[in-house]
Amino acid sequence: MTSFRELRAQRLSDEKGTLYPQADFAVALCYPSPYHVGMSSLGFQTIYRRLNALPGIAAERAFLPDDLDAARKQREMLCTYESNRPVADFPIVAFSLAYELELAGLVHCLDLAGIPALASERDGQDRRWPLIVVGGPLTFSNPVPAGPMADVIVMGEAEDAVATLLQLYRESTDKTKLLADLHRLPGFYVPSLRGENPPPVLASDKSNLPAFSQIITPHTELSNMFLIEAARGCSRSCTYCVMRRSTNGGMRKVEPDQILPKIPDHARRVGLVGAAVTDHPRLPVILRALIDSGRQVGVSSLRADRLTDELVGLLAAGGYRTLTTASDGTSQAMRDKIQRGTSEENLRNAARLAKAHGMSALKVYMMLGVPGETMADVEELIRFALELAVIAPRLIVTVAPFVAKRNTPLDRSPFEDIAILDAKLARLRAGLRGRVKLMGESPKWAWIEYRLAQGGFAEGLAAMGAARAGGSFGAWKTSLTDPATGAASGSAIE
């Protein structure tokens, strides 16, 4: 096993943009997944830079170990990258949660740090234990399961809130009063005082846009790519999506003259990030400027109805080899039901453009098990995918079970029975075999995500139990079992 000290030295030597501020007050900024995932998070990097820009404040990073079992066997404490300081020594430990299953990583990080995982075990007016703060994308949907572990949760866009939090912390010597003061402010969720009813999310001042990478590193999901927002929020009304147009004022576009000057000279690969980047009216202008400067480009959230010959040509010139978009519904009826705004002709056009511009493949993301979906919708997907495969250079279909999220019109929708999802996946495999590459997420793990997405404190405690029991599906199933009935609720699990 490579030790943390060796990994840390290697990764730090490969980073560009690492901050080492000298300050009398430091915050540990933790990501509850391994380094290569955490350093791909634009929000995590933005808060890292934001904290280090505050007077008298330093922020250092920590991550869930790459090999958790080995770290436990070696009795490695969770330490930061910048100074190799134990996380438990920091007065504030802040976690960024992107999705539900990272709750297990939150528990693992606290355990490795030697910090009691439950806020109730850290109660008291003294500051023996760090203040545990949670934020991140998960707060837009349902952060309540993190409540048993968190002292305070910052809801939504935290660029402005972090300064308020730190000021109040440094002015207070009484944790009880600190939490009471935070409880009275917008956007601060103190689970011990609000129970399972979080306040609305915060919207950051537009002057904070765009968010952009602080550190570029080859050791990420997006190797050596500099990320920057082209827009925040979305102009669409998809009924399953947390970031739909009604969230935080909809889509806030960033102009080219706000984006291009922030890209450092050493950034040779640039990713434009946002929930609906292809809805940006000046996207071709931004892409052309980047490509003319000799850079490769990436764009998140390519909408099939926005793909044009000009746009796909620019993507190809910027290094794209696989054109990736989403259909989400298995049939046109399902797409219309969830207000996706994508038609079969949009997808055919995407396939034609991918081929015309020399790309190697078209990848289409799909949801399975949307409320009201039947096997007839699956048959329609098979029919259309086979048609699309004739047009595209190569077709890849990636299927994920539908998981209802809080704060969406489809909130509280049931999770489809796992046996039915398995039958639909089997039919897709049989119908597409040899013609289309089919990739799929496990219905069992999607069921766990669903339970956490719709859950409360009890599900957070279940996540802690499952994490400590080894994190297998069986451990999760046992931990999420309703003790009153002795059976797993929400779906049939065999």
C-alpha positions in Angstrom: 0.0 0.0 0.0 1.2 3.5 -0.8 1.2 5.6 2.4 -0.8 8.8 2.7 2.5 10.7 3.1 3.7 9.3 -0.3 0.4 10.0 -2.1 0.2 13.4 -0.6 3.7 14.3 -1.7 3.1 13.0 -5.3 -0.2 14.8 -5.7 0.9 18.1 -4.3 3.9 18.1 -6.6 1.6 17.6 -9.6 -0.9 20.3 -8.6 -0.9 23.8 -10.0 -2.6 26.5 -8.0 -2.4 25.1 -4.5 -2.8 27.7 -1.7 -0.6 27.8 1.4 -1.8 30.9 3.2 -0.3 31.8 6.6 -3.1 32.5 9.0 -3.9 32.1 12.7 -7.2 30.3 12.1 -7.6 27.3 9.8 -10.5 25.3 8.5 -10.4 21.7 7.3 -12.4 21.4 4.1 -13.2 17.7 3.6 -14.6 15.8 0.7 -16.2 12.4 1.7 -15.0 10.7 -1.5 -11.4 10.0 -2.7 -9.1 12.8 -4.0 -9.8 12.1 -7.7 -13.5 12.7 -7.1 -13.2 15.6 -4.7 -10.8 17.5 -6.9 -13.2 17.3 -9.8 -15.8 19.2 -7.8 -16.1 22.9 -8.8 -18.0 23.8 -5.7 -15.4 22.3 -3.4 -12.6 24.1 -5.2 -14.6 27.4 -5.1 -15.1 27.3 -1.4 -11.4 26.4 -0.9 -10.4 29.5 -2.7 -13.1 31.6 -1.0 -12.1 30.6 2.5 -8.4 31.2 1.8 -9.2 34.7 0.5 -10.8 35.7 3.8 -8.5 37.8 6.1 -6.8 35.7 8.8 -8.3 32.4 7.5 -6.6 29.4 5.9 -8.4 26.4 4.5 -6.8 23.0 4.0 -8.1 19.9 2.2 -8.8 16.4 3.3 -10.3 13.4 1.4 -11.7 10.0 2.1 -8.7 7.6 1.6 -8.4 5.9 -1.8 -8.1 2.5 0.0 -10.3 2.8 3.2 -9.6 -0.7 4.4 -5.8 -0.2 4.1 -6.0 3.1 5.9 -7.8 1.5 8.8 -5.3 -1.3 9.0 -2.4 1.1 9.0 -4.3 3.2 11.6 -3.9 6.3 9.5 -5.5 9.4 10.9 -7.4 11.6 8.5 -5.0 14.5 7.8 -4.9 17.5 5.4 -2.9 17.8 2.3 -1.5 21.2 2.8 0.2 20.6 6.2 -0.4 17.0 7.1 -2.2 18.2 10.2 -4.8 15.9 11.8 -8.3 17.0 10.9 -9.5 16.7 14.5 -7.1 19.5 15.4 -9.0 22.1 13.4 -11.7 24.2 15.1 -14.0 23.8 12.1 -14.4 20.8 9.8 -16.5 21.4 6.8 -17.8 18.8 4.4 -19.1 19.1 0.9 -21.8 16.5 0.0 -22.6 16.0 -3.6 -25.0 13.0 -3.5 -26.7 10.7 -1.0 -24.3 7.8 -0.9 -21.5 10.1 0.3 -23.2 10.1 3.7 -21.2 6.9 4.3 -18.0 8.7 3.4 -18.9 11.5 5.9 -19.1 8.9 8.6 -15.8 7.2 7.6 -14.0 10.6 7.5 -15.2 11.4 11.0 -14.3 8.0 12.3 -10.8 8.2 10.8 -10.4 11.6 12.3 -11.3 10.4 15.7 -14.2 12.8 15.9 -17.6 11.4 17.3 -19.8 11.0 14.3 -23.0 12.1 16.0 -23.6 15.7 16.8 -25.3 14.6 20.1 -22.0 13.0 21.2 -20.2 16.4 20.6 -22.7 18.4 22.6 -21.6 21.0 25.2 -20.6 24.6 25.5 -16.9 23.9 25.3 -14.9 23.5 22.1 -13.4 20.1 22.7 -14.6 18.9 19.3 -14.6 20.7 16.0 -17.7 22.4 14.7 -18.9 20.0 12.0 -20.4 21.9 9.0 -22.0 20.4 5.9 -22.8 22.0 2.6 -22.7 21.2 -1.1 -25.1 20.2 -3.9 -27.0 17.8 -1.7 -28.5 20.7 0.2 -30.6 21.6 -2.8 -32.6 18.4 -2.5 -32.5 16.8 1.0 -29.7 17.3 3.5 -31.8 16.0 6.4 -30.2 12.6 6.6 -26.9 14.4 7.4 -28.6 16.1 10.3 -27.5 13.6 13.0 -23.9 14.1 12.1 -23.8 17.9 11.4 -23.8 20.8 13.8 -24.9 23.1 11.1 -25.7 22.7 7.4 -25.2 25.6 5.0 -28.1 25.5 2.5 -27.5 26.1 -1.2 -24.9 28.5 -2.6 -22.4 29.1 0.2 -20.0 31.7 -1.2 -21.3 34.5 1.0 -22.5 32.4 3.9 -19.0 31.0 4.8 -17.8 34.5 5.8 -20.8 34.9 8.1 -20.2 31.5 9.7 -16.6 32.2 10.4 -17.2 35.6 11.8 -19.8 34.3 14.2 -17.6 31.4 15.2 -14.6 33.6 16.0 -16.8 36.0 18.0 -18.4 33.3 20.1 -16.9 31.1 22.9 -20.1 29.3 23.5 -21.2 26.6 21.0 -24.8 26.6 22.2 -25.1 30.3 21.6 -23.3 30.1 18.3 -25.8 27.5 17.0 -28.7 29.6 18.3 -27.3 32.6 16.5 -26.9 30.7 13.2 -30.3 29.2 13.6 -31.8 32.7 13.3 -30.1 33.5 10.1 -31.4 32.6 6.6 -29.8 29.5 5.0 -28.3 28.1 8.1 -29.9 24.7 9.1 -29.2 23.7 12.7 -30.7 20.2 12.9 -30.7 20.1 16.7 -32.9 23.2 16.7 -35.0 22.8 13.5 -35.5 19.1 13.5 -36.2 17.7 10.0 -37.4 21.0 8.5 -34.5 22.7 6.7 -34.8 26.4 5.6 -34.8 27.5 2.0 -31.5 27.4 0.1 -29.4 30.5 -0.3 -28.6 32.2 -3.6 -25.2 33.7 -4.0 -24.8 37.3 -5.2 -24.2 37.3 -9.0 -20.9 39.1 -8.4 -19.5 35.8 -7.2 -20.0 34.2 -10.6 -18.4 32.5 -12.3 -17.1 29.7 -10.0 -13.8 28.3 -11.3 -11.1 25.9 -10.5 -8.3 26.9 -8.1 -6.1 23.8 -8.6 -5.4 21.9 -11.8 -4.2 18.3 -11.3 -3.8 15.2 -13.4 -5.2 13.0 -10.6 -8.9 13.7 -11.2 -11.8 12.3 -13.1 -11.2 15.2 -15.5 -7.4 15.1 -15.8 -5.8 18.5 -15.9 -9.0 20.3 -16.8 -9.7 23.8 -15.6 -13.4 24.1 -14.8 -15.4 27.3 -15.0 -19.1 28.2 -14.9 -20.7 29.4 -18.1 -24.0 29.6 -16.3 -25.5 28.7 -12.9 -29.0 27.3 -12.6 -31.3 26.2 -15.4 -33.9 27.6 -17.8 -35.7 24.3 -18.2 -38.7 22.8 -16.3 -37.8 19.0 -16.2 -40.0 17.7 -13.4 -37.4 15.3 -11.9 -34.6 17.9 -11.6 -33.6 19.9 -8.5 -32.0 22.6 -10.6 -35.1 23.4 -12.7 -35.9 27.0 -13.6 -37.8 27.7 -10.3 -34.6 27.1 -8.2 -32.7 30.2 -7.1 -34.0 32.4 -9.9 -33.4 30.1 -12.8 -30.5 30.4 -15.2 -27.8 33.1 -14.5 -25.6 33.4 -17.6 -21.9 34.4 -17.4 -20.7 36.6 -20.3 -17.5 35.7 -22.3 -15.6 38.7 -20.9 -16.2 37.3 -17.4 -15.0 33.8 -18.3 -12.0 34.2 -20.6 -9.8 36.4 -18.4 -10.1 34.0 -15.5 -8.5 31.1 -17.4 -4.8 30.8 -16.5 -2.2 30.5 -19.3 -1.2 27.0 -18.0 -4.7 25.6 -18.5 -4.7 23.7 -21.7 -8.0 21.9 -21.2 -11.1 24.0 -20.2 -14.5 22.6 -19.1 -17.5 24.9 -19.2 -19.9 23.9 -16.4 -23.6 24.4 -15.7 -26.9 22.7 -15.6 -27.8 23.8 -19.2 -24.7 25.3 -20.8 -26.0 24.7 -24.3 -28.8 27.2 -23.5 -26.2 29.9 -23.2 -26.7 32.1 -26.3 -23.0 33.0 -26.6 -21.6 29.5 -26.1 -20.1 29.3 -29.7 -18.3 32.6 -29.1 -16.7 31.3 -25.9 -15.8 27.9 -27.5 -14.3 29.6 -30.5 -12.1 31.8 -28.3 -10.9 28.9 -26.3 -10.1 26.8 -29.4 -8.4 29.6 -31.2 -6.1 29.9 -28.1 -5.0 26.3 -28.7 -7.0 24.7 -25.8 -9.2 21.6 -25.7 -12.7 22.1 -24.4 -15.4 20.3 -22.5 -19.0 21.2 -22.0 -21.4 19.7 -19.4 -25.1 19.1 -20.1 -25.3 19.0 -23.9 -29.0 19.3 -24.7 -29.9 17.4 -27.9 -32.3 20.2 -29.0 -29.5 22.7 -28.9 -27.0 20.8 -31.0 -26.1 22.5 -34.3 -23.6 21.9 -37.0 -21.6 24.9 -35.7 -21.6 23.8 -32.1 -20.7 20.2 -32.7 -18.0 21.3 -35.2 -16.5 23.4 -32.4 -16.6 20.6 -29.9 -14.9 18.3 -32.4 -12.2 21.0 -33.0 -11.8 21.2 -29.2 -11.0 17.5 -28.8 -14.4 15.8 -28.4 -14.5 12.2 -29.5 -17.7 11.2 -27.9 -20.8 13.3 -28.2 -22.8 12.9 -25.0 -26.4 14.0 -24.4 -29.5 12.8 -22.6 -33.0 11.5 -23.5 -34.0 10.6 -19.9 -37.4 9.2 -20.9 -37.5 5.7 -22.4 -40.2 6.8 -24.9 -41.6 10.1 -26.3 -44.5 9.8 -23.9 -42.2 9.5 -20.9 -40.1 12.5 -22.1 -43.2 14.6 -22.5 -44.4 13.5 -19.1 -41.2 14.7 -17.4 -41.1 17.8 -19.6 -37.7 16.9 -21.0 -38.1 18.8 -24.2 -36.2 16.3 -26.3 -37.7 14.6 -29.4 -36.6 11.6 -31.5 -35.6 14.0 -34.2 -33.3 15.9 -31.8 -31.5 12.6 -31.1 -31.3 11.6 -34.7 -29.8 15.0 -35.4 -27.2 14.4 -32.7 -26.3 11.1 -34.2 -25.9 12.6 -37.7 -23.8 15.5 -36.3 -21.6 13.1 -34.3 -20.9 11.1 -37.5 -20.4 14.1 -39.7 -17.8 15.6 -37.5 -15.8 12.4 -37.1 -16.6 11.5 -33.6 -16.2 7.9 -32.4 -19.5 7.6 -30.6 -22.8 9.1 -29.4 -23.6 8.4 -25.8 -27.2 8.9 -24.6 -28.3 8.9 -20.9 -31.6 7.5 -20.0 -33.8 7.0 -16.9 -35.6 3.8 -16.3 -38.7 3.5 -14.0 -40.2 6.9 -14.4 -43.7 6.8 -12.9 -46.2 5.4 -15.4 -43.5 3.7 -17.5 -44.5 0.3 -18.9 -42.7 -2.5 -20.8 -44.2 -0.9 -24.0 -42.0 2.2 -23.3 -39.0 -0.1 -23.0 -39.9 -1.7 -26.3 -40.1 1.8 -27.9 -36.6 2.5 -26.6 -35.3 -0.7 -28.1 -36.9 0.2 -31.5 -35.5 3.7 -31.5 -32.0 2.8 -30.2 -31.6 0.3 -33.0 -32.7 3.0 -35.5 -30.2 5.5 -33.9 -27.4 2.9 -34.0 -27.6 2.9 -37.8 -27.1 6.6 -37.9 -24.5 7.2 -35.2 -20.8 6.2 -35.6 -21.4 4.0 -32.4 -24.2 4.2 -29.9 -23.8 3.9 -26.1 -26.9 4.0 -24.0 -26.4 4.5 -20.2 -29.4 3.7 -18.1 -30.0 4.8 -14.5 -33.1 4.0 -12.4 -35.3 7.0 -11.6 -34.8 8.3 -8.1 -37.3 10.9 -6.9 -35.7 14.0 -5.3 -37.1 16.4 -2.8 -38.0 19.9 -4.0 -39.1 18.6 -7.4 -42.6 18.0 -8.8 -41.9 14.3 -8.7 -41.0 14.4 -5.0 -42.5 11.4 -3.1 -42.9 9.4 -6.3 -42.4 5.7 -5.5 -39.3 3.8 -6.5 -40.1 1.1 -9.0 -39.9 -2.5 -7.7 -36.4 -3.8 -8.2 -37.6 -7.0 -9.8 -39.4 -5.0 -12.5 -36.4 -2.8 -13.1 -34.2 -5.9 -13.4 -36.7 -7.3 -16.0 -36.7 -4.1 -18.0 -32.8 -4.1 -18.0 -32.8 -7.8 -19.1 -35.2 -6.9 -22.0 -32.9 -4.0 -23.0 -29.9 -6.2 -22.9 -31.6 -8.8 -25.1 -33.0 -6.3 -27.5 -29.8 -4.3 -28.0 -27.2 -7.0 -27.8 -24.6 -6.8 -30.5 -25.9 -3.5 -31.8 -25.8 -1.0 -29.0 -23.4 -0.8 -26.0 -25.7 -0.8 -22.9 -24.4 0.5 -19.6 -26.5 0.5 -16.4 -26.5 1.5 -12.8 -27.6 -1.1 -10.2 -31.3 -0.9 -9.2 -30.3 -2.1 -5.7 -27.9 0.8 -5.2 -30.4 3.2 -6.7 -32.9 2.0 -4.1 -30.5 3.0 -1.4 -30.1 6.4 -3.0 -33.9 6.7 -3.1 -34.3 5.9 0.6 -31.7 8.5 1.5 -33.1 11.0 -1.0 -36.5 10.7 0.6 -35.3 10.1 4.2 -34.8 11.9 7.4 -32.7 11.5 10.6 -33.5 7.8 10.7 -32.0 7.2 7.3 -28.9 9.2 8.3 -28.4 6.9 11.3 -29.0 3.9 9.0 -26.2 5.3 6.7 -23.9 5.4 9.7 -24.8 1.8 10.6 -24.3 0.6 7.0 -20.9 2.3 6.7 -19.6 0.8 9.9 -20.9 -2.6 8.9 -18.8 -2.7 5.8 -20.9 -0.8 3.3 -22.1 -3.8 1.3 -25.6 -3.8 -0.2 -26.6 -6.3 2.5 -25.3 -4.0 5.2 -27.4 -1.1 3.8 -30.5 -3.3 3.4 -30.2 -4.5 7.0 -29.6 -0.9 8.3 -32.5 0.5 6.3 -34.9 -2.2 7.4 -37.9 -0.8 9.2 -37.5 -2.1 12.8 -41.3 -1.9 13.3 -42.1 -4.4 10.5 -38.9 -6.3 10.1 -39.1 -5.7 6.3 -37.4 -3.2 4.0 -39.8 -0.5 3.1 -40.1 1.4 -0.2 -39.6 -1.5 -2.6 -39.3 -5.3 -2.8 -35.7 -6.4 -2.3 -34.7 -9.9 -3.0 
